[in-house]
Amino acid sequence: MNTNNHPALMGSLRPSSPSVKLINFSPGPTSLPKAVEEEIAQSFKKPGLTSLALSHRSPEFIDILRRTKASVRRIMNIPDDYELLFTHGGGHGQFAAVPLNLCHNKSDVATYIVNGTWTERARDEATRYCTVQSIDGRDPMGGYTTFPELIEEEIDPESKYLFLCSNETVNGIENHRLPRLPDSRRHIPLVIDASSDFTTKPIDWRDDGVGVLFACASKNIGHPGVTLTVVRKDLLGENCASPLCPGVFNYTTNAEAENLWNTPATFNIEVIGFLMDWLEHQGGVAENERRSIAKSSILYEVIDNSGGFYVTPVQNTSLRSRMNVPFNIKEGDETMTDDFLIQSWNEGMVGLRTLTPFGVGDYLRASLYNCITEEDAVRLADFMKRFARKN
Ligand SMILES: Cc1ncc(COP(=O)(O)O)c(C=O)c1O
């Protein structure tokens, strides 16, 4: 076979042979935990209609919606003064919905911390709807490997919100706890893109100053097609949003209609409920955080002990992502990287190099969402050690 056409190099996610155990390290969409995938399969075997066929206004679906919301609220400890919505349009939808809901006029100011590819996208989208001030989070070499210090003078006190991404999925930079604004700026609500780390650590909603938090489902909590959006209730109301905000994006419209203003993603909402039940049985968020630390440490340890064979870009260990571990091989040597991808694919490890809207990037990436177990991380770590020894 011409290796350029090798499935592993084309980003194939299929197993190399029917007998190989597949481990999906994709950055999303990705797998759900085995038990959740089995529960979805079981739901198709029960008598009656599944949520794929239920009217969103039927008592059966309304019960699913109510139970799912209650589970998310309980497990993520979301206080009553926050509204919980299942929104359309993915993470990108929220990049537009946030300024459209929180800025009434184009002249309203919003501050964006830009420290990776997704905050760049969010900032660029917001400039269409409000006046954006950026805090540049690039390191002295011009790359994204860090999170900037929050300096009072750099944050406009009139900002309607301060936007940040708690886990920059592509760059592998994570705030393990939300940053604290300087005291004189604590009145500004934080808007958090938690698309790739939701459920993997606790959030202290009120004390952290969260105004809005959203997470597209397709990484840690479900399938593409639904986004979980949590909004502090004092940010709702007739006069908050831009008059141009489409109804389908309008937080107030959807909160007042109890998430049934238009047809929500019924099946995907039920899946989030399954995932939340699984999470609760697994010990909740605290235990999930322990698992995330364990899984990522297994890989960072191999990288840091490889004598430079593997390199990860984020040097500040307190900012290293527990969700997405980027690494290169022998300074990005192309032949060696291709060999690594083919050999790991042969052993069932897929999704280590995927195409993103920002290209394939300089680094491979192991994503360690809820579907990945500690044993899976050990499998990859063992492979990495063997590969480094041979080369
Ligand atoms: C942090 C983050 N924000 C936003 C997005 C975009 O989400 P979507 O593709 O659902 O619009 C992604 C997708 O990978 C992401 O990782």
The ligand as a Gaussian input file, in Angstrom:
#p B3LYP/6-31G(d) Opt

LIG

0 1
 C      -13.745000      24.741000      23.102000
 C      -14.591000      24.608000      21.879000
 N      -15.485000      25.577000      21.586000
 C      -16.281000      25.499000      20.507000
 C      -16.207000      24.438000      19.637000
 C      -17.076000      24.411000      18.411000
 O      -18.207000      23.652000      18.630000
 P      -19.226000      23.301000      17.446000
 O      -18.480000      22.540000      16.414000
 O      -20.277000      22.522000      18.154000
 O      -19.756000      24.582000      16.911000
 C      -15.300000      23.400000      19.904000
 C      -15.208000      22.239000      18.985000
 O      -14.276000      21.482000      18.948000
 C      -14.476000      23.498000      21.036000
 O      -13.578000      22.540000      21.328000

